[in-house]
Amino acid sequence: MMTTDVSEELTKKIGIEKSKYVPEIWKTLCWPEEAELLNALPATGQDLADRFGKPVVEIDQMTRLLFRKGLLYEGSKGYHMCRSIIQFHDLTSL
């Protein structure tokens, strides 16, 4: 299970640090390793591989899964997570 600290950090990143519900949603949507990867964004696949000591192929698999969950998107400069509660809602609702 994900530590509360990471779920709270992710909640802060989308601008609602006082929510008691959103950290629980993060815990439901992410494994701890996925949450750590999201917390490291924005970054490229190579940056994430270097940071976590994993092959780029493994990072690509993780990011594809997180994309399907609606928790990240790929931009021109790498991977990004949602920036607001509105994006969080819209991306995870698809």
Biopython code that builds the backbone (N, CA, C, O; Angstrom):
import numpy as np
from Bio.PDB.StructureBuilder import StructureBuilder

atoms = [
    (1, "MET", "N", (0.840, -1.186, 0.000)),
    (1, "MET", "CA", (0.000, 0.000, 0.000)),
    (1, "MET", "C", (0.883, 1.247, 0.000)),
    (1, "MET", "O", (1.978, 1.240, 0.562)),
    (2, "MET", "N", (0.408, 2.295, -0.622)),
    (2, "MET", "CA", (1.146, 3.545, -0.749)),
    (2, "MET", "C", (1.220, 4.253, 0.603)),
    (2, "MET", "O", (0.280, 4.208, 1.396)),
    (3, "THR", "N", (2.358, 4.907, 0.850)),
    (3, "THR", "CA", (2.462, 5.683, 2.071)),
    (3, "THR", "C", (1.617, 6.936, 1.960)),
    (3, "THR", "O", (1.408, 7.466, 0.869)),
    (4, "THR", "N", (1.138, 7.398, 3.089)),
    (4, "THR", "CA", (0.305, 8.598, 3.108)),
    (4, "THR", "C", (1.074, 9.790, 2.578)),
    (4, "THR", "O", (0.495, 10.642, 1.903)),
    (5, "ASP", "N", (2.361, 9.873, 2.865)),
    (5, "ASP", "CA", (3.149, 11.018, 2.426)),
    (5, "ASP", "C", (3.088, 11.207, 0.911)),
    (5, "ASP", "O", (2.914, 12.331, 0.440)),
    (6, "VAL", "N", (3.227, 10.141, 0.152)),
    (6, "VAL", "CA", (3.221, 10.255, -1.301)),
    (6, "VAL", "C", (1.835, 10.650, -1.793)),
    (6, "VAL", "O", (1.719, 11.506, -2.670)),
    (7, "SER", "N", (0.802, 10.057, -1.257)),
    (7, "SER", "CA", (-0.550, 10.421, -1.688)),
    (7, "SER", "C", (-0.853, 11.868, -1.334)),
    (7, "SER", "O", (-1.533, 12.554, -2.096)),
    (8, "GLU", "N", (-0.373, 12.340, -0.215)),
    (8, "GLU", "CA", (-0.564, 13.738, 0.159)),
    (8, "GLU", "C", (0.250, 14.673, -0.739)),
    (8, "GLU", "O", (-0.214, 15.758, -1.089)),
    (9, "GLU", "N", (1.455, 14.255, -1.107)),
    (9, "GLU", "CA", (2.264, 15.062, -2.031)),
    (9, "GLU", "C", (1.582, 15.178, -3.390)),
    (9, "GLU", "O", (1.545, 16.257, -3.981)),
    (10, "LEU", "N", (1.044, 14.072, -3.881)),
    (10, "LEU", "CA", (0.330, 14.101, -5.159)),
    (10, "LEU", "C", (-0.907, 14.993, -5.071)),
    (10, "LEU", "O", (-1.231, 15.709, -6.018)),
    (11, "THR", "N", (-1.587, 14.946, -3.940)),
    (11, "THR", "CA", (-2.760, 15.792, -3.730)),
    (11, "THR", "C", (-2.365, 17.265, -3.730)),
    (11, "THR", "O", (-3.078, 18.095, -4.294)),
    (12, "LYS", "N", (-1.244, 17.596, -3.106)),
    (12, "LYS", "CA", (-0.740, 18.971, -3.117)),
    (12, "LYS", "C", (-0.420, 19.421, -4.536)),
    (12, "LYS", "O", (-0.679, 20.566, -4.906)),
    (13, "LYS", "N", (0.142, 18.514, -5.324)),
    (13, "LYS", "CA", (0.509, 18.867, -6.700)),
    (13, "LYS", "C", (-0.695, 19.271, -7.544)),
    (13, "LYS", "O", (-0.556, 20.029, -8.504)),
    (14, "ILE", "N", (-1.870, 18.772, -7.192)),
    (14, "ILE", "CA", (-3.056, 19.162, -7.964)),
    (14, "ILE", "C", (-3.853, 20.257, -7.253)),
    (14, "ILE", "O", (-4.978, 20.570, -7.642)),
    (15, "GLY", "N", (-3.257, 20.832, -6.210)),
    (15, "GLY", "CA", (-3.791, 22.042, -5.611)),
    (15, "GLY", "C", (-4.892, 21.914, -4.581)),
    (15, "GLY", "O", (-5.608, 22.881, -4.323)),
    (16, "ILE", "N", (-5.040, 20.748, -3.992)),
    (16, "ILE", "CA", (-6.088, 20.610, -2.966)),
    (16, "ILE", "C", (-5.545, 19.894, -1.732)),
    (16, "ILE", "O", (-6.098, 18.893, -1.277)),
    (17, "GLU", "N", (-4.454, 20.431, -1.205)),
    (17, "GLU", "CA", (-3.750, 19.782, -0.106)),
    (17, "GLU", "C", (-4.583, 19.559, 1.153)),
    (17, "GLU", "O", (-4.198, 18.747, 1.994)),
    (18, "LYS", "N", (-5.683, 20.234, 1.308)),
    (18, "LYS", "CA", (-6.495, 20.066, 2.520)),
    (18, "LYS", "C", (-7.552, 18.964, 2.387)),
    (18, "LYS", "O", (-8.279, 18.684, 3.341)),
    (19, "SER", "N", (-7.635, 18.350, 1.228)),
    (19, "SER", "CA", (-8.639, 17.302, 1.019)),
    (19, "SER", "C", (-8.294, 16.054, 1.822)),
    (19, "SER", "O", (-7.140, 15.629, 1.865)),
    (20, "LYS", "N", (-9.293, 15.481, 2.448)),
    (20, "LYS", "CA", (-9.068, 14.207, 3.131)),
    (20, "LYS", "C", (-9.461, 13.034, 2.245)),
    (20, "LYS", "O", (-9.153, 11.885, 2.563)),
    (21, "TYR", "N", (-10.140, 13.314, 1.135)),
    (21, "TYR", "CA", (-10.615, 12.252, 0.254)),
    (21, "TYR", "C", (-9.667, 11.949, -0.905)),
    (21, "TYR", "O", (-9.481, 10.785, -1.260)),
    (22, "VAL", "N", (-9.070, 12.972, -1.493)),
    (22, "VAL", "CA", (-8.238, 12.770, -2.681)),
    (22, "VAL", "C", (-7.013, 11.889, -2.387)),
    (22, "VAL", "O", (-6.671, 11.061, -3.231)),
    (23, "PRO", "N", (-6.333, 12.021, -1.234)),
    (23, "PRO", "CA", (-5.238, 11.082, -0.971)),
    (23, "PRO", "C", (-5.696, 9.621, -0.993)),
    (23, "PRO", "O", (-4.955, 8.734, -1.416)),
    (24, "GLU", "N", (-6.915, 9.388, -0.536)),
    (24, "GLU", "CA", (-7.453, 8.023, -0.564)),
    (24, "GLU", "C", (-7.722, 7.566, -1.992)),
    (24, "GLU", "O", (-7.559, 6.389, -2.314)),
    (25, "ILE", "N", (-8.131, 8.490, -2.840)),
    (25, "ILE", "CA", (-8.343, 8.151, -4.256)),
    (25, "ILE", "C", (-7.013, 7.775, -4.894)),
    (25, "ILE", "O", (-6.933, 6.795, -5.635)),
    (26, "TRP", "N", (-5.954, 8.561, -4.606)),
    (26, "TRP", "CA", (-4.630, 8.215, -5.141)),
    (26, "TRP", "C", (-4.230, 6.807, -4.704)),
    (26, "TRP", "O", (-3.710, 6.029, -5.504)),
    (27, "LYS", "N", (-4.472, 6.484, -3.442)),
    (27, "LYS", "CA", (-4.109, 5.156, -2.929)),
    (27, "LYS", "C", (-4.862, 4.049, -3.661)),
    (27, "LYS", "O", (-4.335, 2.951, -3.846)),
    (28, "THR", "N", (-6.080, 4.335, -4.071)),
    (28, "THR", "CA", (-6.885, 3.356, -4.797)),
    (28, "THR", "C", (-6.386, 3.193, -6.235)),
    (28, "THR", "O", (-6.394, 2.087, -6.775)),
    (29, "LEU", "N", (-5.957, 4.285, -6.848)),
    (29, "LEU", "CA", (-5.561, 4.269, -8.256)),
    (29, "LEU", "C", (-4.125, 3.829, -8.504)),
    (29, "LEU", "O", (-3.813, 3.363, -9.599)),
    (30, "CYS", "N", (-3.242, 3.963, -7.517)),
    (30, "CYS", "CA", (-1.804, 3.728, -7.744)),
    (30, "CYS", "C", (-1.202, 2.730, -6.777)),
    (30, "CYS", "O", (-1.559, 2.681, -5.600)),
    (31, "TRP", "N", (-0.295, 1.947, -7.291)),
    (31, "TRP", "CA", (0.595, 1.171, -6.454)),
    (31, "TRP", "C", (1.657, 2.135, -5.941)),
    (31, "TRP", "O", (1.859, 3.183, -6.555)),
    (32, "PRO", "N", (2.339, 1.829, -4.850)),
    (32, "PRO", "CA", (3.357, 2.742, -4.309)),
    (32, "PRO", "C", (4.432, 3.132, -5.330)),
    (32, "PRO", "O", (4.823, 4.297, -5.400)),
    (33, "GLU", "N", (4.898, 2.190, -6.100)),
    (33, "GLU", "CA", (5.928, 2.472, -7.102)),
    (33, "GLU", "C", (5.404, 3.425, -8.184)),
    (33, "GLU", "O", (6.135, 4.292, -8.661)),
    (34, "GLU", "N", (4.150, 3.258, -8.559)),
    (34, "GLU", "CA", (3.537, 4.156, -9.543)),
    (34, "GLU", "C", (3.397, 5.568, -8.976)),
    (34, "GLU", "O", (3.625, 6.555, -9.675)),
    (35, "ALA", "N", (3.021, 5.650, -7.706)),
    (35, "ALA", "CA", (2.868, 6.956, -7.065)),
    (35, "ALA", "C", (4.211, 7.681, -7.000)),
    (35, "ALA", "O", (4.271, 8.889, -7.230)),
    (36, "GLU", "N", (5.279, 6.965, -6.694)),
    (36, "GLU", "CA", (6.608, 7.570, -6.658)),
    (36, "GLU", "C", (6.994, 8.084, -8.041)),
    (36, "GLU", "O", (7.577, 9.161, -8.169)),
    (37, "LEU", "N", (6.670, 7.318, -9.065)),
    (37, "LEU", "CA", (6.965, 7.753, -10.433)),
    (37, "LEU", "C", (6.167, 9.016, -10.771)),
    (37, "LEU", "O", (6.721, 9.959, -11.336)),
    (38, "LEU", "N", (4.895, 9.045, -10.439)),
    (38, "LEU", "CA", (4.077, 10.236, -10.692)),
    (38, "LEU", "C", (4.622, 11.450, -9.948)),
    (38, "LEU", "O", (4.624, 12.565, -10.470)),
    (39, "ASN", "N", (5.078, 11.218, -8.738)),
    (39, "ASN", "CA", (5.596, 12.312, -7.926)),
    (39, "ASN", "C", (6.889, 12.885, -8.507)),
    (39, "ASN", "O", (7.252, 14.021, -8.203)),
    (40, "ALA", "N", (7.581, 12.115, -9.335)),
    (40, "ALA", "CA", (8.833, 12.569, -9.962)),
    (40, "ALA", "C", (8.589, 13.358, -11.245)),
    (40, "ALA", "O", (9.539, 13.878, -11.832)),
    (41, "LEU", "N", (7.351, 13.459, -11.690)),
    (41, "LEU", "CA", (7.041, 14.157, -12.937)),
    (41, "LEU", "C", (7.010, 15.656, -12.733)),
    (41, "LEU", "O", (6.711, 16.115, -11.631)),
    (42, "PRO", "N", (7.309, 16.430, -13.757)),
    (42, "PRO", "CA", (7.527, 16.058, -15.156)),
    (42, "PRO", "C", (8.932, 15.509, -15.366)),
    (42, "PRO", "O", (9.880, 15.904, -14.687)),
    (43, "ALA", "N", (9.043, 14.598, -16.313)),
    (43, "ALA", "CA", (10.322, 13.977, -16.638)),
    (43, "ALA", "C", (10.181, 13.171, -17.921)),
    (43, "ALA", "O", (9.076, 12.834, -18.345)),
    (44, "THR", "N", (11.310, 12.875, -18.520)),
    (44, "THR", "CA", (11.317, 11.991, -19.685)),
    (44, "THR", "C", (11.440, 10.551, -19.202)),
    (44, "THR", "O", (11.735, 10.299, -18.034)),
    (45, "GLY", "N", (11.211, 9.619, -20.105)),
    (45, "GLY", "CA", (11.375, 8.212, -19.761)),
    (45, "GLY", "C", (12.795, 7.907, -19.316)),
    (45, "GLY", "O", (13.001, 7.146, -18.370)),
    (46, "GLN", "N", (13.769, 8.490, -19.988)),
    (46, "GLN", "CA", (15.168, 8.269, -19.623)),
    (46, "GLN", "C", (15.472, 8.859, -18.245)),
    (46, "GLN", "O", (16.177, 8.242, -17.447)),
    (47, "ASP", "N", (14.944, 10.047, -17.968)),
    (47, "ASP", "CA", (15.135, 10.664, -16.650)),
    (47, "ASP", "C", (14.589, 9.755, -15.550)),
    (47, "ASP", "O", (15.233, 9.564, -14.518)),
    (48, "LEU", "N", (13.406, 9.199, -15.774)),
    (48, "LEU", "CA", (12.788, 8.319, -14.788)),
    (48, "LEU", "C", (13.579, 7.030, -14.622)),
    (48, "LEU", "O", (13.749, 6.539, -13.506)),
    (49, "ALA", "N", (14.060, 6.482, -15.733)),
    (49, "ALA", "CA", (14.872, 5.258, -15.671)),
    (49, "ALA", "C", (16.138, 5.506, -14.848)),
    (49, "ALA", "O", (16.516, 4.684, -14.013)),
    (50, "ASP", "N", (16.778, 6.630, -15.090)),
    (50, "ASP", "CA", (17.997, 6.966, -14.335)),
    (50, "ASP", "C", (17.679, 7.177, -12.856)),
    (50, "ASP", "O", (18.407, 6.699, -11.986)),
    (51, "ARG", "N", (16.616, 7.876, -12.582)),
    (51, "ARG", "CA", (16.268, 8.190, -11.187)),
    (51, "ARG", "C", (15.921, 6.942, -10.381)),
    (51, "ARG", "O", (16.317, 6.812, -9.223)),
    (52, "PHE", "N", (15.172, 6.019, -11.007)),
    (52, "PHE", "CA", (14.703, 4.841, -10.285)),
    (52, "PHE", "C", (15.559, 3.595, -10.526)),
    (52, "PHE", "O", (15.286, 2.535, -9.963)),
    (53, "GLY", "N", (16.596, 3.725, -11.365)),
    (53, "GLY", "CA", (17.479, 2.592, -11.618)),
    (53, "GLY", "C", (16.800, 1.443, -12.326)),
    (53, "GLY", "O", (17.075, 0.278, -12.038)),
    (54, "LYS", "N", (15.917, 1.765, -13.249)),
    (54, "LYS", "CA", (15.182, 0.745, -13.998)),
    (54, "LYS", "C", (15.456, 0.930, -15.486)),
    (54, "LYS", "O", (15.811, 2.023, -15.926)),
    (55, "PRO", "N", (15.292, -0.138, -16.254)),
    (55, "PRO", "CA", (15.435, 0.003, -17.707)),
    (55, "PRO", "C", (14.311, 0.877, -18.275)),
    (55, "PRO", "O", (13.199, 0.889, -17.749)),
    (56, "VAL", "N", (14.609, 1.592, -19.334)),
    (56, "VAL", "CA", (13.619, 2.455, -19.983)),
    (56, "VAL", "C", (12.393, 1.650, -20.394)),
    (56, "VAL", "O", (11.274, 2.157, -20.329)),
    (57, "VAL", "N", (12.585, 0.414, -20.813)),
    (57, "VAL", "CA", (11.464, -0.441, -21.219)),
    (57, "VAL", "C", (10.480, -0.627, -20.060)),
    (57, "VAL", "O", (9.266, -0.582, -20.259)),
    (58, "GLU", "N", (11.000, -0.833, -18.872)),
    (58, "GLU", "CA", (10.132, -1.008, -17.701)),
    (58, "GLU", "C", (9.396, 0.300, -17.363)),
    (58, "GLU", "O", (8.217, 0.277, -17.012)),
    (59, "ILE", "N", (10.087, 1.419, -17.469)),
    (59, "ILE", "CA", (9.464, 2.725, -17.243)),
    (59, "ILE", "C", (8.362, 2.953, -18.284)),
    (59, "ILE", "O", (7.285, 3.449, -17.953)),
    (60, "ASP", "N", (8.633, 2.592, -19.535)),
    (60, "ASP", "CA", (7.619, 2.737, -20.587)),
    (60, "ASP", "C", (6.370, 1.919, -20.284)),
    (60, "ASP", "O", (5.253, 2.376, -20.530)),
    (61, "GLN", "N", (6.551, 0.714, -19.751)),
    (61, "GLN", "CA", (5.402, -0.119, -19.385)),
    (61, "GLN", "C", (4.597, 0.536, -18.271)),
    (61, "GLN", "O", (3.366, 0.554, -18.305)),
    (62, "MET", "N", (5.307, 1.073, -17.283)),
    (62, "MET", "CA", (4.623, 1.737, -16.171)),
    (62, "MET", "C", (3.869, 2.975, -16.654)),
    (62, "MET", "O", (2.729, 3.208, -16.252)),
    (63, "THR", "N", (4.505, 3.763, -17.512)),
    (63, "THR", "CA", (3.852, 4.991, -17.976)),
    (63, "THR", "C", (2.648, 4.679, -18.861)),
    (63, "THR", "O", (1.653, 5.404, -18.825)),
    (64, "ARG", "N", (2.725, 3.608, -19.654)),
    (64, "ARG", "CA", (1.561, 3.229, -20.463)),
    (64, "ARG", "C", (0.377, 2.858, -19.568)),
    (64, "ARG", "O", (-0.761, 3.237, -19.848)),
    (65, "LEU", "N", (0.644, 2.130, -18.508)),
    (65, "LEU", "CA", (-0.417, 1.753, -17.573)),
    (65, "LEU", "C", (-0.987, 2.992, -16.880)),
    (65, "LEU", "O", (-2.203, 3.122, -16.740)),
    (66, "LEU", "N", (-0.116, 3.896, -16.450)),
    (66, "LEU", "CA", (-0.577, 5.122, -15.807)),
    (66, "LEU", "C", (-1.368, 5.997, -16.778)),
    (66, "LEU", "O", (-2.313, 6.674, -16.375)),
    (67, "PHE", "N", (-0.987, 5.984, -18.040)),
    (67, "PHE", "CA", (-1.748, 6.710, -19.058)),
    (67, "PHE", "C", (-3.147, 6.119, -19.188)),
    (67, "PHE", "O", (-4.134, 6.853, -19.235)),
    (68, "ARG", "N", (-3.230, 4.790, -19.247)),
    (68, "ARG", "CA", (-4.538, 4.129, -19.357)),
    (68, "ARG", "C", (-5.415, 4.402, -18.134)),
    (68, "ARG", "O", (-6.639, 4.471, -18.242)),
    (69, "LYS", "N", (-4.786, 4.556, -16.984)),
    (69, "LYS", "CA", (-5.529, 4.889, -15.769)),
    (69, "LYS", "C", (-5.952, 6.357, -15.752)),
    (69, "LYS", "O", (-6.777, 6.762, -14.933)),
    (70, "GLY", "N", (-5.387, 7.144, -16.656)),
    (70, "GLY", "CA", (-5.707, 8.564, -16.706)),
    (70, "GLY", "C", (-4.909, 9.406, -15.733)),
    (70, "GLY", "O", (-5.336, 10.498, -15.359)),
    (71, "LEU", "N", (-3.752, 8.909, -15.319)),
    (71, "LEU", "CA", (-2.970, 9.607, -14.301)),
    (71, "LEU", "C", (-1.782, 10.383, -14.847)),
    (71, "LEU", "O", (-1.162, 11.162, -14.123)),
    (72, "LEU", "N", (-1.460, 10.176, -16.118)),
    (72, "LEU", "CA", (-0.408, 10.974, -16.728)),
    (72, "LEU", "C", (-0.673, 11.120, -18.199)),
    (72, "LEU", "O", (-1.481, 10.397, -18.782)),
    (73, "TYR", "N", (0.018, 12.064, -18.788)),
    (73, "TYR", "CA", (-0.045, 12.255, -20.231)),
    (73, "TYR", "C", (1.343, 12.588, -20.725)),
    (73, "TYR", "O", (2.212, 13.001, -19.957)),
    (74, "GLU", "N", (1.539, 12.405, -22.015)),
    (74, "GLU", "CA", (2.842, 12.669, -22.611)),
    (74, "GLU", "C", (2.787, 13.973, -23.384)),
    (74, "GLU", "O", (1.933, 14.165, -24.250)),
    (75, "GLY", "N", (3.704, 14.858, -23.061)),
    (75, "GLY", "CA", (3.809, 16.129, -23.750)),
    (75, "GLY", "C", (5.069, 16.169, -24.595)),
    (75, "GLY", "O", (5.769, 15.165, -24.728)),
    (76, "SER", "N", (5.349, 17.309, -25.153)),
    (76, "SER", "CA", (6.513, 17.440, -26.030)),
    (76, "SER", "C", (7.830, 17.288, -25.278)),
    (76, "SER", "O", (8.851, 16.974, -25.890)),
    (77, "LYS", "N", (7.828, 17.502, -23.968)),
    (77, "LYS", "CA", (9.065, 17.409, -23.180)),
    (77, "LYS", "C", (9.068, 16.246, -22.197)),
    (77, "LYS", "O", (9.849, 16.237, -21.245)),
    (78, "GLY", "N", (8.211, 15.281, -22.419)),
    (78, "GLY", "CA", (8.195, 14.117, -21.542)),
    (78, "GLY", "C", (6.831, 13.876, -20.931)),
    (78, "GLY", "O", (5.810, 14.317, -21.457)),
    (79, "TYR", "N", (6.829, 13.172, -19.816)),
    (79, "TYR", "CA", (5.597, 12.796, -19.139)),
    (79, "TYR", "C", (5.212, 13.853, -18.106)),
    (79, "TYR", "O", (6.066, 14.482, -17.481)),
    (80, "HIS", "N", (3.909, 14.026, -17.948)),
    (80, "HIS", "CA", (3.363, 14.979, -16.987)),
    (80, "HIS", "C", (2.169, 14.344, -16.295)),
    (80, "HIS", "O", (1.463, 13.520, -16.878)),
    (81, "MET", "N", (1.950, 14.736, -15.046)),
    (81, "MET", "CA", (0.712, 14.332, -14.380)),
    (81, "MET", "C", (-0.248, 15.505, -14.452)),
    (81, "MET", "O", (0.143, 16.617, -14.806)),
    (82, "CYS", "N", (-1.485, 15.258, -14.121)),
    (82, "CYS", "CA", (-2.471, 16.331, -14.151)),
    (82, "CYS", "C", (-2.029, 17.468, -13.224)),
    (82, "CYS", "O", (-1.329, 17.252, -12.235)),
    (83, "ARG", "N", (-2.460, 18.680, -13.574)),
    (83, "ARG", "CA", (-2.020, 19.856, -12.822)),
    (83, "ARG", "C", (-3.086, 20.406, -11.891)),
    (83, "ARG", "O", (-2.795, 21.283, -11.077)),
    (84, "SER", "N", (-4.289, 19.922, -11.988)),
    (84, "SER", "CA", (-5.369, 20.447, -11.151)),
    (84, "SER", "C", (-6.382, 19.344, -10.886)),
    (84, "SER", "O", (-6.351, 18.287, -11.517)),
    (85, "ILE", "N", (-7.272, 19.605, -9.950)),
    (85, "ILE", "CA", (-8.320, 18.632, -9.649)),
    (85, "ILE", "C", (-9.232, 18.439, -10.857)),
    (85, "ILE", "O", (-9.774, 17.352, -11.055)),
    (86, "ILE", "N", (-9.405, 19.482, -11.666)),
    (86, "ILE", "CA", (-10.254, 19.370, -12.859)),
    (86, "ILE", "C", (-9.620, 18.399, -13.851)),
    (86, "ILE", "O", (-10.302, 17.515, -14.369)),
    (87, "GLN", "N", (-8.324, 18.551, -14.119)),
    (87, "GLN", "CA", (-7.641, 17.613, -15.017)),
    (87, "GLN", "C", (-7.658, 16.209, -14.426)),
    (87, "GLN", "O", (-7.877, 15.236, -15.148)),
    (88, "PHE", "N", (-7.432, 16.094, -13.129)),
    (88, "PHE", "CA", (-7.456, 14.795, -12.454)),
    (88, "PHE", "C", (-8.805, 14.126, -12.699)),
    (88, "PHE", "O", (-8.858, 12.949, -13.055)),
    (89, "HIS", "N", (-9.878, 14.859, -12.514)),
    (89, "HIS", "CA", (-11.210, 14.320, -12.752)),
    (89, "HIS", "C", (-11.406, 13.930, -14.199)),
    (89, "HIS", "O", (-11.858, 12.826, -14.501)),
    (90, "ASP", "N", (-11.063, 14.846, -15.096)),
    (90, "ASP", "CA", (-11.306, 14.605, -16.522)),
    (90, "ASP", "C", (-10.480, 13.435, -17.049)),
    (90, "ASP", "O", (-10.993, 12.617, -17.813)),
    (91, "LEU", "N", (-9.220, 13.342, -16.658)),
    (91, "LEU", "CA", (-8.367, 12.260, -17.163)),
    (91, "LEU", "C", (-8.755, 10.901, -16.596)),
    (91, "LEU", "O", (-8.707, 9.899, -17.310)),
    (92, "THR", "N", (-9.137, 10.852, -15.330)),
    (92, "THR", "CA", (-9.472, 9.562, -14.730)),
    (92, "THR", "C", (-10.893, 9.125, -15.043)),
    (92, "THR", "O", (-11.262, 7.988, -14.749)),
    (93, "SER", "N", (-11.696, 9.997, -15.630)),
    (93, "SER", "CA", (-13.095, 9.667, -15.929)),
    (93, "SER", "C", (-13.294, 9.056, -17.306)),
    (93, "SER", "O", (-14.397, 8.616, -17.631)),
    (94, "LEU", "N", (-12.249, 9.020, -18.117)),
    (94, "LEU", "CA", (-12.414, 8.539, -19.492)),
    (94, "LEU", "C", (-12.614, 7.048, -19.569)),
    (94, "LEU", "O", (-12.766, 6.501, -20.661)),
]
sb = StructureBuilder()
sb.init_structure("model")
sb.init_model(0)
sb.init_chain("A")
sb.init_seg("    ")
for serial, (resi, resn, name, xyz) in enumerate(atoms, 1):
    if name == "N":
        sb.init_residue(resn, " ", resi, " ")
    sb.init_atom(name, np.array(xyz, "f"), 0.0, 1.0, " ", f" {name:<3s}", serial, name[0])
structure = sb.get_structure()
